[in-house]
């Protein structure tokens, strides 16, 4: 990940939550796109400079930090109908494999929601690396994927009179992440 690392070494990077967005996208009434994000995100990347595909990623999102900019909807999404944040406070992702090149790759890993773990693959692009004004090194990534929410026990829905359902089963994930090299 870093040109300054010595070949054959591993570097550890942590997510900068103030410069990272983990967003989900679903359809409402099958006609409108609704987006939300998790404000409280932490994570670590261990980059293997000698063999990029031996790198790893771990991310934790606090389910309570979900924000769709609509309080009533947020409360419903945090309820037992969906995330049930009182019983399942975190959503986690842990990589199991990485394929591709440093600039464009796929990360497959275990996504855990409501204590149900299923594999998911994210398409990732490396955005670049640079020195920050405080002497640190930062890098960025964009990642995209999707999953079927029913696979995680998120089955609440309402049938519409006109056909279709209130909330789409497919949920897309969009991530813009900035990470900081650790000393």
Order of alpha helices (4+ residues) and beta strands (2+ residues): beta-beta-beta-beta-beta-beta-alpha-beta-beta-beta-beta-beta
